[in-house]
């Protein structure tokens, strides 16, 4: 999952609120209409689904049926007020803990989150399953992502220790999305659809990097 600082905070709110849901069958769907194209090669993004694993059963058949309905075109049946009470306090606790010296971080027992977190691609959907404790911990991590950014980038692995996925943020994310879209059109043409070759992918990456360099401001002269 690739985004910017603000996008990571939005994901944190979605995941935190999902951890407190009580109605079976609840899940959160980010359909293609809500997603940017890939910031590396400009390809359309796959839909993303967040599933509270102890509340909702989400089978491959259900995933395939949902994928066929996307992007959603039906009229909304109402508005959901998404509550995220407690996230700000939990984030401050995490920041305070991180600010301590290493020896002081273990001055009290901190319960480990129970349950499991798993990322998989099911029926054409990037799907994250998580128990409530795991979703809450993930929300805290996403809400603080970028605190220790390196060269304008930070990341958080998902599904540890398998690390089958990650959330990665870029400070120049918007520029990457724009130049990747332009590069894809320049290399493949505006009407292209479907898979591409490795050579095409490398050409798009290279052209997008050149476009980003051309957008950089000229160094000030003395």
C-alpha positions, 0 to 999 in steps of 0.5 A: 500500500503506497501513499503519503503522510496524510494517506497513512493517517486516513488508513490509521483512522479506518483501521482503528475504527474497524477494530471496534466494530460489532456487527458481523459482516462488516468490512472496509473497501477502498475501490478503484475510484478511491485509489491512485494509480501505481506511483512507479509504473502508473498501473491501475491499483487493485482494490483494498479490503480490510477485514476484522477477522474475528467478526467477518468471514470473507471467503474467496467466493465472496471476494470474487463477487465483490471484485465484480461489483467494483467500482461501486455504481449503486446509490449509497444507502446512507452515511456511516459516522466513523468513530475513532475515539481513543486513537489520539491518546494511544498515539501519544502513549506510543510516542512517549514510550518511543521517547524513553531511553532504551533501558526505560522502555521495559520498566513496566509490562506492556501486554502484547496484542493478541490474535493475528494479522495477515495480508493476502491477495484474494479474488483480485483484492489486496486483503488485510485480515486482523484481530482487534488488538492487531488492528489497534496496534497497526493503527498506532503505527500508521498514525506515526509513520513518517516520524523517522522518515529516511530521504522522504520515505518510511514504511511499516511491514505487515504480516510480521514475520512473513512480511507479505506486505507493507505500507510505504509512504513518500513525501513526493508521492503526488509527484510520483503518481503524476509522473508515472501516469505521464510516463505510462502514456508516453511509453505505451500510449493513451489507449493501452490496457492490460499487462506489460512486459518487464522491458516496458516496466523498466522503460516507464520507471526510467522515463518517470524518474527523468520527468521527476528530475525535470520538475526539480527546481534549478539550484540558486545561483550565487 
